[in-house]
Each structure stands twice: as structure tokens, then as C-alpha cells.
Amino acid sequence: MSAAVIDSHRGRDWTGLRIEIDGHAAVVTLSNPPANTWTRDSLAALRDLVRALHADRDIYAMVIVGEGEKFFSAGADLKQFADGDKARAREAARRFGEAFETLSAFRGVSIAAINGYAMGGGLECALACDLRIAEEQAQLALPEATVGLLPCAGGTQNLPRLVGEGWAKRMILLGERIDAATALRIGLVEEVVPKGQALARALEWGRQAGKQSPTSVAACKALVQATRSQPHATALVHEREAFVDLFDSADQVEGVAAFLEKRAPQWKNA
């Protein structure tokens, strides 16, 4: 089991977060009771932690889960906006962007194990992940307009890509809260599991991802995400180029050899 990230940052206080390593998967627990809300410090910690995990070649997957049984994350701590300070708001928005854009750019597979309420910035954190598993009791919403704000951490951009403009507008413009079954039906989450099982299921997915070549996964993820901004014809060219580039990797050699020799591959992420 790799503990390279923990060892290299021993003594580092990841504000509002806990980290454990399970094989090739990192489990990041949002830990700011009672509702696992985000602060400027915890967002900076998430940004720095994801960068560290990204640099650790032994980490292939990352799972994000909330501490406790009730909340994944209730979003931003609104107390920080009570004084109406625009400079403070600008800094908070910047930190939300840095944290979740860093999360989205993580080269491995990121999985949100939504074990309870995912509200506002909590849902936006899940939206920045590659995959989402919700427990059956989970509730999901982007209620920022209810308090005179708006989703500033990717919500207005990432939610429509998953569920379409209509449902995104229901959730953002009407403040509609949805349950796990509805989230599955509209494509906001990929699976619903019984209460208490999201983390275990996410770790199963993490182990499944670990069977894939991590260099291939990183290339595929970048190509899939490129569909958000690149013209189709351009992306097709990049797809073919990325295929050829994999022949420079040790994992490509190992993957083909393992298949021909009828054995499990030993990936090097190189």
C-alpha cells in the first residue's frame, strides 16, 4: 500500500479534510462538522491535496466522501459572506474555482460518494468528479439563488452538460431539490446504493479503475473532457495522436504483453 502522499506531507494539516490510501486509491473525507461546509482554507487544502495526489504516480483513483451519515457537503459556509465584503466574496469564488478545477484536472478517476445532502458547493464538488454514486437518502440541490447568490464553482456550466438545460434550470432557477432516484433518472449520478454503501461501492470502482492502464485512463479522460470545448473534427485528430503517443509508454508494452501471456498486467503508470 502506498503512503507516499501522506509520508511526503507528514505533519501537514489538510484543513477540513482527511486522507487515507487504499491500494491505488486515495480516500478524501470532507470533515468540517456538522455539515462539512467549505471555507477558504478547506478549499485551498483540497487544491493542494489534489495536486499532491496528481503527482503521486502510485495513485490511480480518488474517492471523495462526507464525514458522518447526514451530509456529503452542505456547500459554502455562509457566515463568511454575512458582512457583504466583495473582496472576501471574490477570494472565496477564486478558491472555489481553483479547488474544483484542480479536482476536474486530476489525471486519475475521481468518484464522489454522495452519502447525504449535497447542496450548493457540495454538489459542485461532486460535479467536478468523473463519476457520482448517491446513497438512496441523498438530497441534491443548487439553492444559491435562494440566498441572493449563484453557483460560482462550476454549477451553471457543469450541471447542464450532465442533465441538460431544462433540468439545470429547474435546479438553479427554481431552487428545486431532487432525491437520489431523480438524480439517477436525469443522469446527475451514475448509480444509487443503499444508505451507508456509497464509499464501499466507490472503492470497488476505484479498484476497477486500477485494472486499467493509468496512462491510458489519463489520456482517455483528457480526450473525453475535450469534447466540452474542442470542435469534433479537431478532437478526432487528437484522439488518433494520443493513441500513437501511448506507444511511448511502458504501460502499453506491459498491457499488450500481459494480454498475450494471459496474465494480469503490472502497471507502472509510465
PyMOL commands that set and color helices and strands:
alter all, ss='L'
color gray80, all
select helices_A, chain A and resi 4-8+40-55+78-81+86-105+121-127+144-147+155-173+180-186+198-210+214-226+232-248+250-260
alter helices_A, ss='H'
color red, helices_A
select strands_A, chain A and resi 17-22+25-30+61-66+71-73+109-114+117-119+131-135+139-141+178-179+191-193
alter strands_A, ss='S'
color yellow, strands_A
deselect
rebuild
show_as cartoon
